[in-house]
Amino acid sequence: MTTVLLGIAVPIAALGLIAVVWAARGGPRWVRGIAKVTMAFAEVVASMARSNRRSSGDSSSTGGGDGGSGG
């Protein structure tokens, strides 16, 4: 089941990426519409990921990088 979902989601994401790049280069109106939908969906996913991180209760994180010592 997971393979089927990934087999559908990955090509759709790839086509969305192509549409965003094409629209940035001045593509036709329908491509700009698909790019807007793709970007809106990406914002929703990013917002859900941010809220999931906040609600996970990770109070030790400062939000500044990978938590390594640097250098």
N, C-alpha and C positions, 0 to 999 in steps of 0.2 A: 504493500500500500504506500509506504514511504517512497519507494522508487517511482511509483506512478506519479505521486504528487511532485516530486523533484523533477521528473521528466516533463511535467507541464510547467512548473514554476520557473525553471531555469531558462527555457527558450522565451517565455514571456518577459522575464527580466532582461534578457539579452536584447530582445526587440525593443523594449522600452529604452534601454541605453542607446541603441542605434537611433531611435527617434529623437532623443534629447540632443545627441550630437548633431544630427541632421538639421534639427530645428535651430540650433545655435548657429549653424552655417547658412541659415536662410531657406529652409525647406518649405514645401507647400503648406497650405493652411491645415490640412488634415494631419500632417506630421506634427505641427505645432500643438494641435489639440491633444494628440497622443502623448507628446512630451509633457504637457501640463498635467495630464492625468497621472503620468509616471512620477513626476516631481511631487504632486500632492500625495500620492500613495507613499512615497519615500518619507515625506514629512510625518505622516501618520505613524509609520513604522518607527521612525526615530523618536517620536514623542512617546510612543508606547515603551520603547526601550529605556528612555530616560526615566519615565515614571516607575518602571519595573526596578531600575537600579536604586531609585530613591526609597521605594517601599521594601527593599530587601533588608534594610536595617544595618547596612554597612557603615557604622559611625566612625570606624577607624580610618576610612578613606578620606583623603583631602581633596580628591578630584584633580590632582595635578600630575598626571603621567602614569607610569606603570608601577610605581611604588618601589622602584629599584634605588640603589644607593648612588647611581650615576657614575661617571668617570669611566 
